[in-house]
């Protein structure tokens, strides 16, 4: 039992939040941020509606897209045993 608790503690200590960032054009110019949730299922194997990042940029040619799994998103993933895995899509223009 102690080994399992130790293993879980090590896994949670060395885990990090997933972040993927893409820069389009020159990157964000105004600092305006829009966020939407992306709904994934079965550990991300199946995806629900994917947010339209170009629509979120509102016609701007220079913006940044960041897709991340925050602590809360990861917690939801753990509590649902991977059946529902949300992620956050953020567009900064």
N, C-alpha and C positions, 0 to 999 in steps of 0.2 A: 504494500500500500504506500509506503514511504517513497519507493522508487517511482511510482506513478505520479504522485504529487510533485516530486522533484522534476520529473520529466515535463509535466504540464507547466510548472513555474518557469523552467528554462525556455519552453516553446513560446510562452507569452512574453517573456522578457526580451527575447531576441527577434520577435516578430515586428514587422513595421507595416505602416499603412501603404497601400499600393497607390502610386501616383504616376500618371503619364501625361506629359505636357507637349503640345504642338504649337508652333508659332506660324501664323499665316501672314504673309507680307512682311511688314516691318514690326509686327507685334502690336500690343495694346497701346493706344495713344491717349484715350480719355480716362481710363480707369473705371468705366462703367461695367458692372458685373451682373450677369444673369446666370441663375442656377436652375437645373432641372434634375430629377432623379431618373436613372435608367434602371429598369426592373429586369433582373436576371434570375433564372431558375436553375436548379440542379447544379450548383457550384459554378454557374456562369455558362453552362453548356447550351442552354436555351435562353434566348433574349426576348423580352417584351418589346414595346415600342422604344425605338432609339431616338433620342432627342436630335432634332435637326439643328446642327451647329451653325449653318449658314443663316437660317431663319433667326436664330438667337443673336447673331451678329448684326441683324437689322440692316443688311446691305453694305456694311463696312468692308473694306478690302484688307484692312490691317487689324488683326485680332489674335488672341491666344485662346487655346482650348485646353482645359485641364480636366482629365478624367481621374477620379480618385475614389478609393474606398476608405472612408473615414472610420474612426473608432466605433461610432454608433452603427455604421453600415456593417462593420465586421461583427459587432455584438449581435445584431439582428441575424446575420448569417449563422453564427454559432447557436443562437437560441432556436432557430428553425432547422438545425442540423443540415444546413446547406441547401434546403429546398428553395429558399428565397434569399438571393444575394443582391441587395441593392448597391448601386454606385452613384456618385454625384458627378454630373457633367457641368462644368463652369466655363462660360465664355466671357472673356474680359476684352472689351473693345476700347 
